[in-house]
Amino acid sequence: MFFARKPFVRSTTLLAASALGVILLSSGVAQERGSRLELAAAVGQQPPSPVLNPRHPDNYVVQRGDTLWSIASMFLRDPWYWPEIWQINPQVENPHLIYPGDTLSLAYLDDGRPVINVERGPQVAQSGGGFERLSPSVRSEPLEDAIASIPYETIASFLSRPRVIEKNQIDDLPYIVAHREGLIGSPGRDVYVRGPLEPVGSVYNVVELGQELVDPDTNDLLGYQGIYVGQGRLDRTGDPGTLHMLEAEREAVVGNLLMDEEDVTRLNFVPHAPDQQIEGRIMSVLSGVSLIGQYNVVVINRGTEHGIEPGHVLQAYQQGRTIRDTQRGAIGQKVRLPDEPAGTMMVFRTSERLSYALVMEATSPMSLYDIVRTP
């Protein structure tokens, strides 16, 4: 979903809504954890026991710059099992979130299962020379200070500029209908635009439709690559309105689309594996590389209608090649080689039929149309 740049009051409202969503999502993960344990008990199975990282610490003080994924990796071989070992403390404000200065301690239940307990650290404020401890008081814990699940800087450029235009968006987006006095759409120039427009002063990204994104499993057209053209400010509404080009990486032409600046959502969701079996494919990589590695953003052909949600961790596999057996009596017989694990990725944004994921670990290069599955 996209939003235009608005006055500070509107941004504050979005942040509050985002914060509420974080709490509800985290609570949902905790409920899923309980459901899985109850189901295992009902069928007479032992609850899952995540495997600890052999080099795990017994205690760890959370630092600024940590992510939930990096912390989970310290304690667990498979970080997506974090919800299984996180010990909720209902007496702690925002018990699902972790803050710099908190101490995480590894303990074991009577049945031997590991759990992580949190002890809230003293409130810390940043000063010009570093950090200073504040006097004892009721601690305020803004959600924006919580440890994010994935490093924000790795997806900041994706969040600030639209990279994928979904098929069902196109008819609802404003578009450039003409240049003023026939001049090209370069910085400092005006263009005329039509469509549903935000108030005067709103800032839009100008985007060109690029390569089609076709679902490799169904051949359905899901959207297009969005090629960033530039950015403009709406100076006059009406039909048409006037957009003043603030910057441009290429000429803005008739037919280019206007997309509101993205809502930069907090990344405090909890990494966890889907409860159901998911299988999809990598449709696109947003950095333009041919071989996909760590911290690349990819688009997969699975979304909310398939049960995907932010925080889901998926295993990527290099698709096995089909070869011909040249040995013995099977000469000429086609053989499909096994799919080989290539890394893990975490979903951070979803729509109905596709999702965006950040590659967290890459054990070997991945390519377009490689497979992603529930780990």
N, C-alpha and C positions, 0 to 999 in steps of 0.2 A: 504494500500500500504506500502511496506517495503523498507528501504534504508540501505545500509551498511554505517558504520562509514567512513567518508571521511575527507579530509583536511578542514581547517577552511573556505577557500573560498567557498567550495561547501555548507557548512552549512549556510553561510551567504546568499547564493542564495536561499536556501530553506526558510529561515526566511523571505526574501523579498517577495517570492511567497506567503507564508502563510499570510503575512500582507495584501497583495493585496486581497487575498481571504476573509479575515475578513471584509474589507471595502465593498467589493461587496456583501457579504452575508448580512451584516447589512443593506445596502441600499435596498436589496431585501425585507427584513422584513418590512422596512418602506413603500415600495410600496405595499406590501400585506395589511398592515394596512389601507392605503388609499383606496385600492380596496374594502375592506370589508365595510368601511364606505360609499363609493359611492354606493355599491350594496344595502346596507340597505336603503339609501335615495331613490334609484330608485324604490324600491318596497313599499315605504311608511312606512317603519319601523323606529323606533328609533335606532340610533347606539348603540351598546352594551355599557353598563356602568359598568365597573368593580367595585366589592364591596371592599371598603377600609377595611383594618385591623382596628378593633375598637381601637387598641392601637397605631395607626400610629403616627409618629412624624410630625410636620409641617415643620421642617427643619432637615437635617442630613448632617454632614460632613463625607465624605468617609474616612475610615481608611485602612491602610495596613492590609491585611489579610481578608478583606471583600470579598464576592463574589457577583455577580449580583443576584444570587438566594436569598442570605440572605438579600440583600437590598430590592429586590422586595417583600420579605415576610414581611418586616417591614411596607410597605405601603399598601400591597394588601392581601386580604384573599387568593386569587389564584394567585401565582406569575407569572404564564404563561400569564397573561393579561398585563404584563409589556409593550409590544409594544403599547398597547392602550392608555397608559397614558404618555408615554415618549414624551416630547415636544422637537422636533428637533430645534436646534439653528444653522442655516446655517453659522453664523459668527464665530462659534467655530471650531477649528481644530479637526478633527475626532469626529464629533458631536454625533456619536452613541456609543462612548466609554466613560467610567468613570474612573477617576484617583484619587488616594489618595489626599486628600486636597480639592477636589471639594465639593461644597455645593449644596445639592438637596433640592428644596423647593416645597411644595405642594400648588397648586393653583386650581382655578375652572373657567371653561369657562362660557359664558353667559347662556348656557343651563344646567349648573350645573354639567357637567362632570368634573372629576378631571384630572389634568395634573401635571407632574413633570418637573420643570425647573432646569437647571444646571447652576451654576456660577463657572467658573474655579477658583481653588484656586491658591495661589502663588506657584511657583516652589519650590519643597522641595528636598533636597539631604540628603542622609544618611551619617553621620559622625561617628567617633569612639564612641562618647558619646551619640548618639541619632540622632536627625535631626536638620538641620540648614536651615534657609531661605536664599535664594540667592538674590542678588541685582536684581532690575527690569531689565528685558530683554525680548526678544522674546522667548516665552516658547516653548521648544522642548518636544514633547509628543511621545516617542517611544511606539510602540504597545505592546512591551513586558512588559511595566510598567502599562498597563491598568488592571482594575479589571477583573479577570476571571469570567466566568459564574458559574463554579463549582470548589470546592477545588482541586487543582492539586494533592496534596499529596495523596488523596484518590484513584487516578487511576494511580499514578506514576509507581507502580510495574507492572500494566497491560501494560502500554505504553512501558516499558523497556524490557519486555519479551513477546513473542508471546504466546497467550493462545488458539487461535482458528486457525485451518488451513482449509481454504475453499477448497472445492472439486476441483475447477478450478485452484487452485494454485499448486497442488501437482506435476503435470507433468513438471512444469517449474522450480522447486526448485532443487538446487544441493543436492547430497546425499553422504554418506560415502560408499565407495566401498570396502575398506580393511583397516586393521591396519598395521602399519609398523612393519615388522618382527613378525607378529602375536601377538604383545603386546596389552593389553586392552587399550581402549581410556580413560586414566586417565590424570589428570593435568601433564603437562610437556612432554606428549607423542605426537607423530604425527599420523595422520590418512590421508588416501588418499581419495580424493573426485572427483566426476565427475559432470558435468553440467555447466551451464552458470555461470562463476565466475567473481567477481569484481577484481580490481587491487590488487597487493600484498600489504599487510598491512591492508586490510579490515577485520573487525571483524564480525563474524557470531555467532548467537545463534544456538546451536545444539538441535534439537527437535525430540521427538518420537511421532509417531501417537498414540493417545489414543482412547477414546470412540467415537463412531459415533454420529454425530449430525443430527437427522432425524426430518424433519418438521412434527409436530404432526397433521397438517391439511391435508397434501398431501402425507405423507410418503416418500417424496423425501429426498435423502441423500444430505445435504448441506455442510458437512465438518466433521472435527474431532476435539476433544479436543487435544491441543498441550501440551505435557508433557516436561517441560524444563529439558534438560540433562546437558548442560554446555555451554561454550563459547570458541571459538577458533579464531586464527588469521591466515589468509592466508599467508603462507611464500613462496609459489611457485605456479605459474599458470601452465597450461598445461592440458593434458588429460592422466592420472589424475593429479590434483594439490595436494599440501600438506597443510594440516591444522594443526597448532600447538595448542593443547588444553591448554587453559589458566586456566580454572576452570571447575569443573564437580561436579554435585550433584548426578550423577549416571553414570554407565559405558556407554560410547558412543559405539554403536554397528553398524555393517553393516546394511545399510538401513535407519539409522537416517537421517533426513533432515536438511539442512542448511537454515536459514532464516536471512535476513539482519536485523540489528537493526532498530527499529521503528523510523519513523519521528515523533518527539514530537511536535505536532501541537499546536499552541496557542488556548486557550479555551475561546475566546472572542465572541462567538456567542450569540444571544439573545434568552432567553427562550420564547417559544410561542407554542400555540396549533396548530396542523395540521388544515388546512382549510377544509380537507375532513375527512370523517369518516374512521378511521383506527381500525381494530380489528386483533389482533394477539395473540401469546402465548410466554411465557418464555420458551426457549429451554434449557438454561444452566445457571449456576451461576459459576463464575470463581474463587471463593474462596473455593470451595469444601464443603460448608455448605449445610445442608438439608433444613433449614428454612432460607429464605431470609429476610434481614432487611436493615436498613439504611446504605448507602454507600457501599453496595455490587454491583459489576458489573455483569450485566446479559446480556445474548444474547437473542434477540427476533427474531422470524421468519418473519420479515418484513424489507424491505430495500428500496433502491432508486426506484426500479421498482414498489413499492407500494406507492411512494410519501413521504417516510421518509427522513428527512434531519437532520443534527446536530442542536441542539437547540429545537427540538420537545419534548414537554412534553406529557407523556401518563399516564393515570390512570390505576393502577393495581387492579384487582378484584380476590378475592378467588372464584374459580369455585364452584358453588353450587352442593352439593351432590344429588344423586338420592336415594330416600328412598321409602319404601312401606308404604302406609297409612294403619294403623291398626285399624282405628276408623270407626264406623257406617257402612253404606252400601258400603263403598269404600275399604273394607279390601282387601289387596293385590294389590291395584292399585299403579302403580309407579308415584311418584311425584318428580320433580326436584326442589330443593330449589333455591332461588334467588342467583345470584352472588353478593358478598358483597365487597364494596370498601376496599382496603387494603393499598393503598399508591400511591405515584407518583414517576415517574422516568423521567430522561432527557437523550435523545439520544446524544452521543458525537462522535460517529464514525459510518459510514455506509458502506455497500457494496451493491451489487445488490439485494441479497435476504435475508440478515440478517443485524442486527444492534447491537451495543453495547450501553447500557444505564446504568446510575448510579442511584440507588435508592436514591432519595432525602428525602423522608418522608415515614415512614412505620407506619400505624395505627394498623396493625396486621401482623403476619408473612405471607410471601408469599412462594409458593412452585413451583417446576417445573410444567409447563403446565398451570399455572394460566393465566388468560386472561389479555391483555392490550388493552386499547381503547382510543380514543380521549376523553379528559376530557370534 
